[in-house]
């Protein structure tokens, strides 16, 4: 399949062009003050070819812009540091004080209560942290947290006793350990921790009433209006709604207290104007695809995003937990690249790519000689691909077919069945050995071992217009392999399915998830399927 080629950006640049939304200083959509094409008001670049007036055929539904968002402005809307760490630190201090008081009350005479607390806290605090017990919640209740506290306190106590036995003679004696003493310790820690947490929650509610944080509501439907009314009437949640974001809102009743501020194209401007750090997305918006895109964009800008689903049964989902005056509410996690494990991922990429290039150097040499013999000079095939935030880079592969010209290279979709491909090229593609030079792209940071597969800029523009979620794939670095590929979505397969799997990978990213994809990729290399 060959699609007419109109424009391919140069390496290192993002896909830019006149946008359809916003009107900067000179009044032209997407123009910069110097007259050159720029980014839209929502922080996303224009797409050049596909954003020209009249490019969309009549009668087709309005589609999302094709190019991915740029990194400009990402992370600038984070809340103040003290507002993010004050509650976790206060809760950790309450737990530490409870452990100290319980240890002092249950430690026999002649022994050190500090030793008991010193062994208990290193296990208890990380367990509570991993269980989300130091996370900000909308509905604050020490009694709701008590079951989770009980389980983790029991595990931490068992750890302390085990550690004391292993450190016998090298650690201050904890005194005689008996079931009765352990029970007394737990029975004291739990109510003390609950009381301390209740006091912290009381202070938090007072602070929230005194200084509520502005919140933007995505969706002006019936549910969105109900949530706005709840937040206005219940100041203890600490959220003050400033308006709705909805591209096609329903007709609001006369005298509605909150305005509709616009669609997704004004998101960045609204966040800056009202200094918003919380965004609350509700089900039932007029355009759910636009709401989803705005939700993801707000998360990338550093906002804390809350989701209120339409089904009340959602509250029964394990781990949901929180609620907003009876409405089940889910706190969305931080974007993948802001999670602590992302640094480990990058470190693993560097180590694995460097070691892989070193160990695979004999194989690389053999492949290079075979390609040189098969296709002549130029064993490496260089092609422009779109990576993180729409940045265009040059990907490296072993040449399996020499295209007739640059136009064919940029716009030819698949060459798997091309009659010009020789046996060596077919073998390299079937075994994925032609992908080995991409380890250099991983080492330089253009790619990762695991991530959405990179595509050529021309097809990124095409697919971004045709499939609403395609542009969201570029929220993380592209990868040598990905979740879509290990599920068989390679070659001539559904682009919509690929985009769905890639976004699922991004939103549920974890180090173990990457490990599983690498293991499944290794199995596919051992059992090549010819795709």
N, C-alpha and C positions, 0 to 999 in steps of 0.2 A: 504494500500500500504506500503510495506517495501522495503527500498533500502539498499544495502550492506553498512555496516558501516566500515570505515577504520581508522578514526582519529577524536577525539573530544577533543579540547583544554580544559585546566583546567580553573576554574573560575578566573577572574581577568586578564587573558592574552588575547592578540590579536591573531588573526589567522595569523601565520607566517610560512614561509617556503621558499624554494628556488624560486626565481622569474625568469621570462623569459627575463626580460629586464635589461640592465645595466651590467657593469662588474667592480665590486670593486677591491680592491687592489690585491687579489690573482688570479684574472682573472676568477673566477667561477661566473656564473650569480647569483646575489642576495646574495653572501656570504659576511660575515662581516670579518674585519681584524683578528678576533680570530677564524675564520673558521666555526662559527655557522651560521645558516640561518639568514638572515636579511631582511631589506626592500628594495624595488626597488629604483631606482634613482628618481622616481617621488614621493616618500614619501609613497607609498602604500605597504602593507606587501605582502609577498608571500602567497600562499595558500596550501602549502604542497602537498597534494594528487593530486590536479588538475594541479599543475604546473610542475609535473615531465615530462621530455622529453618523447615525444611520447604519452602523455596521451590523446591528442586530436586526434580524428579519422581523417584519410586522407580524403581529399575532402571537409571537412567542412570549412566554412569561419572562418577566424581568429576572435576569440571572446575576449572580455575583461577579465582581471583577475577577479577572483571570489571574493576575499576578499575585504572588504571596506578599504578605506584609513585610515591610522593612523593619530593621531594628531601631530606627529612629524613635526616640521617646520611650522605648521599652524600659520598664523598671523605674520610671520617674515619679510614679504615684504611690510609692510605698508610704505607709504610715510612719509616724514618729517612732524612734527607737524605744522610748520608754513605754509607749502604749502597746508595743508588741511584746515586751519582756516583763512588764510590771506584774501582770497576773500570773504567769508561770513562775516567776521568782517568789512571789508571795505564797503561792500554793506549795512550792518546794520548801520554803521556810516553815510553813505550818506543819508539814509532814516531818521535817527534821526536828522541830521542837517537840512534837508528839512522841517521836522515838526517844529523844533524850529524856523526857520526863518519865516515860514508861520504863526505860532502862534504869533510871535512878531509883524508881520505886520497887523494882523487882530484883535488883542486884543484891546478893548477900553481903553482909558486912565483911570488910577486909578485901573486897575485890573492887575493880574499877568499872563504874557504869559507862564511862567513856569508851571502854573497850567494846562493850556490847553494842553501843550506838555506832562505833566506827566500823564494825563488821556488818551491821544491819543496813545502814544507809547506802553503801556502794551497790547493794543489790536492789533495795527498795526503790530508790530514785530512778534508776534506768528502767525498771519494770513499769513504774507509773508513767514515765515519759513515753515509753513504747506503746502503752495502752491508751494514750491520749488523755490522761488525767491532768495534764498541765496545759491543755489546749483551751483557748477561749471558746465559750459556748454562749448561745443566746439565752437559753433557760438554765439558770444557775441553781443547783440543788445538791447539797452535801449528801442527802439521803440517796439520791440517784447514783452517786458515785461510791456509796458504801460497799455494795457487793464486789465491785472491781477492786476496791482497796483491800477488802478482806482476803481475796485470793492472792493478791500480790504480796501482802504482808506475811501470809503463811509461807509462801515460797521464799521470801527474803529471810525469814526466821530460820527456816531449814538450811539455807545457804550459810547463815552466820554460825550455826552450830557445827556444820560440816567443816567450815573454814577454821574454826577454833580447834577442832580435833586434828586437822592437818598441820596446824601451826603450834602444836603442843611443845612447850619448852622454848619457843621463839616469839611468843606473844603473851601479853598479859592475860592471866587466867580469868575466864568469865564466871568462874564459880561452878558449883554443882548444877548440872543440866538435868532437869527432871520434867516429866510431862506436865506437872502442875505449874512449874515456873514458866514453861513455854506458853501454857494456856493463859496464865496471868499476864504475861507480856503482851500477847495478842489482844486480850480483853481490855487492856489499858491503851494500847496504841490506837485501836480503831476508834473508840469514842473521842479520844483526844484529837486525833486527826480530823474527825468529822466536825468537832467543835471549831477547830482552827480554820477549816475550810468554810464553815458556815459564816465565821466572822469575816474572812476574806471576801466571800460572796456578798455579804452585807455592804462592805466598803465599796465593792465594785459597782453594786446597784446605785449607791449614792453618787459615785463618780459619773456613772452613765447618765443619771438624771440631770446632773449639774452641767455636764458637757457632752451632749449627744453628738454622735458622729453622723455627718450627712451620708445618705444612702440613695443610690439610684435604682429604680425598679424597672426591670426589663419586662415589658408586657403590660399594656393598659387594659387588659381584659377584666372580666369579673373577679378572677382570683387576685390579680394585681391590685385592683381597687380595694378588695377586702384586706389585703396585707397592708396597704398604705393606711387604712383606717385603724388597724390594730397598732401599727407602729406609732401613729399619732396619739392614740389613746393610752398606750402603755409605755411611758418613757423609761421604765426600768430596763428595757432592752437596749437602750442607748443608741438607737438608730433613728435619725430624723429624715424622713423622705423629702427629697427636693423636686422630684418629678418622675415622669415615665419616659422610657425610651422604647418607641414602637414605630416601625416604618409605615404601618397601615392600621392605626388604632381604631377601636370601636368608638361609637359616638358617646362621649362622656356626658353624664347628666348635667343639667344647668347648675352653675355654682360649684362645680367640682374644685376641691381645694388645691389640687396639684395639676400642673400643666403637662402636656406632652411635649417634650423637648426636641423631638425629631427622631430620625432613624439612626442606623449604625454609623453613618458617615459623620455624625457629630459627636460620637462617643468620646474621642480624645479631648475635644474642646470642652465638653461638659465636665469631664473629670477634672480638668485643670481649673475651670472657672469656679466650681463649687468645692474644690479640694476634697474630692470623694475618694475614700479608701475602701468602701464596701459597696458591692453590687449584688442585688437580690433578683434572681431570675425566676419568673413564675411561668407555670404551664398555661397554655391557652392563648398565647400571643397570636396576633393576626398573621404574622409571618414567622413561623418557628425556626426556619432556616436562618433568617437574619438574626433572630434572638440567639441562636446557638453560636453564630459567628461573633456576635458582640460579646457573648459570655467568654469565649476563648480569648478574644482580644483584650478584654478587661483583666483577665487573669495574667496575661503577658505583661500588662502595664503595671503589675504589682498590686492590684486590688484583691481583697478577699471576696470571693464569690460564694454566695449561698443560693441553693436551689430549692424552690418550693414546688413539689410535684402536684399534679392534679388529683392523683389517687390517694385517698387517706390511708389505704392499706400499706402504703409505702413505709409507714412508721413501724410495721412489723418486720421489715427487712433487717437482718442482723447487722449491727453497727450503725444504723441510722440514728437512733437515739434522740437527737435534739428536736425541739419543736418551738413554734412561734405562736403562742396563745392558742394551742390546740392544732395548729397546722404543722404537719411533719416537715422538717427542714433538714437539708443535707449540706454540710460544709464541704466544698470542693477543695481538694488538696492543691498544693503549690504546683506550678508548671514543672515539667520534668527537669528542665535545665536549672531549676532553683532548688532541687532536692539535694540533700547532702551526698547521696551516692553518685551524683553526676561527676564529681571530681575523681572518684574511684574509676568510673567508666572511662574517662579521658586518660587516666594513668594506665589503665589496662590496654587501651587502644595503642598508646605509644609503645609500651613494652611488647605487646603481641605483634604489632606491625614491624617493629625493628627486628625482633627475633625471627619473625616469619621470613622477612627479606633475607636475613643471614642464612637460615637453614634451607630456604628454598632456592638459594642462588644457583645450585647445580641444575635444578629443574628449570629455572628461568633461563639459564644459558642454553639448555637443550631446546626449549620452546623457541627462543630467539633464532637459533640456527635453523630450526625447521621452518619457521615463518619466512626467514630470509631466502631459503631455498624454494619455498612455495610461491611467495608473492613478490620477491625481489627486495630492493632496498626499502628501508623504512619499516622496521619490525614492529614499532609501537604505533598504535592508532590513537590520535589525540582528538578529543571531541568535547565541545562545550556542553556542560550540564548545569542545571540549577540546583543550588544547595540551600543552606540555612539562610532564612530571611530573603530569599530571592537572589542571592549573590551567585553570579555565574563564574564557574571555574572550569579548568581543563582536566578531564578525566583521562587516565591512561589505561590502555588495554593492548593485548597482542592483536595484531592485524589478522583477521580471518578472511577479509575480502577487501579489495581495493575499490572504493566507490569511483564512479566515473568523474564526479566533480563535487565541489563543496555543497552545492544545492542538494544533491542526492544524500550526502552525509547528514545534512541537517534535517531533512524532511522524510527520508525513507524510514518507515516504521519498523519493519522486521525484515531481516535478511536470512532467516533460518532456512528457507526453501529456495534461496537464490541458486540458480544453476551455475553461476560463476564460482561458487565456493568449492574449493578442492577438498580432498580427504583430510588433509592436515587441519584446515580450518574447521571442518565439521567435527573432528575429534576434539579440538580445543574448546569448541562451544559446548559439545556434549558433556565434557568433563569439567567445564567451568575453569579450565586452566587459563583461558584468555583473560580472566578477571584478576589474575595474580598481581600484575603491575599496580592495581588499585591500592595495594598495601602502601605504596608511596604516598598516595592521596590521603590515606589514613594517618600516616606519620606526619604529614605537613598540616593536618587539621582540617582539610577540605571535606573529609569524609570520616565516618566512624565505622567500626566493624559491623555494627548492627544499627539499622535505621531504615527509613523509607528509601527505596531505590531512587537514584537521581534520574531525571529525565531531561531531554533537550529543551532549551528555552522555547522553541517554537511550539512543541507539544504541550509545555506547561501552560502557555497562553490559550491554546485550544481547549485543553481539558479543564482548565480553570473556569472557562466560560460555560462549558457543557455540564460540569459536575460541581455542585455547590460546595462540597467539602474538600475538593482537590487542593486548593491553595493552602489549607490548614496543615498539609503534610510538611510544610517547610518551617514548622515551629522548632524543629530539632535538626541537627546535622544529618545529612543523608548517609546511607550505609552501603557496605558491600553486600550484605544480605539483610533480610527483614522478615517481619511476621507474614506479610502477604506472600513472599516468595516460598517460605517453607510450607505454606498452605496450598501450594500449587498454582498461585496466581503469577505465572511467568509467561512470556511470549504473548500470543494473541488471546488474552483473557480479559475479563471485564475490568475496565478502568474504574468504574464506580465501586466494585468490590475491593479493588486494591486500595482506593482512597479510604474506604471504611476500615479495612484492616490496619492501614498505616495510622489512622487517627486513633484507633483502639490501642495500638501499641504505644503511642505517645501519651495518651491519657492514663494508661495503666502501667507506665514504665516502672521497671525495677531491675536491679542487677541480676536477680535470679531469672527474670524474663529474658534478659540478654543471653544468659548462659544456656537456657533451653533452646533459643533460636540458633545459637552457634552449634549446639549438639545435633540439632535436627538438620542443619546445613551440612555438617560433616557426614551425616548418614546419607544425604542426597548425593554428595560427591562420590561416596563409596558405591552407591547404587544410582548412577546417572540415569535420568529418565528421558534424556534427549531434548528437553525443552530449553 
